[in-house]
């Protein structure tokens, strides 16, 4: 066995010598340690990004390549949804509704003129007025007292400017049946300019009203003078519109002071409107027959005065629900409106 091993060793030595390189005639054995670095390039198009690490380790002349698995970095994307709450403010020009006012007039044809457009004007202004007129032609305060004492069904019943000519009611048929907010009293047109014509009848009617409608606000409706040239003018009226108006104003002012009742200044507005017409020189009249209000501008003037006085609100000047007698005229409209507002301001400066 030893002989075989020795033979093998000899063959190996001979083989090594034959293969060794020649250097300057001498033979040398060079032992070199070689380090080989292998770089592997990874190309990726994957998102998110991939990081690749190559590690080269030299171990005693042996090249060992260790490739570490790519470390994948995942970027977490958080999407935040922002919701914006939009609040839209709606603005309206509609006038807010106010509580309904119930208005009762113990009157005659002059209160009929005043009521004609009143509820319609209020509706146009966004307010509800229920207007009731107890109509008896030419009725004086004395007659109203007599009708009450005898419980006579002497009145036609008018509601919101519409009269039922077939109705026959008494004061006590109507006065206790509704919760009235406003009640008006007035003297007849002719008697309004007669001294001391209102008492004791005014006090009697005030007693009746406070008994059946204690919460109502009571007004004196100031009547107006006849136009110049009207046939009913005489020594009592003074013979002219200006003379009659002076007497009417003095009598209503006195009655207001004595009773503490506020006035609805229709008489002042009607007189001033006629003076404005006179200045135009066109022969116009605020009255239709020398006594009653004209069916368009005169009744509109009264409605404005009443509305402003009893509600305290300032109406616009855009009402257009006139009857067929209306003739459009912007100049006249402005004059009528300003006259009405000025008349109320004369008695109620802060309104």
ABEGO torsion letter per residue (X at the ends): XAAAAAAAAAAAAAAAAAABBBBGGBBBBBBBBBBBBBBBBBBBABOBBBBBBBBBBBBGGBBBBBBBBBBBBBBBBBBBBBBBBBBBBBBBABBBBBBBBBBBBBBBAAAAAAAAAAAAAAAAAGBBBBBBBBBBBGBBAAAAAAAAAAGBBABBBBBGGBBBAABBBBAAAAAAABBBABBBBBBBAAAAABBGAAOAAAAAAAAAAAAABAABBBBBBBBBBBBBGBAABBAAAGGBAAAAAAAAAAAAAAAAAAAGBBBBBAAAAAAAAAAAAAAAGAGBBABAAGABBBABAAAAAAAAAAAAAAAGBBBBAABABBBAABBBBAAAAAAAAAAAAAAAAAABAAX
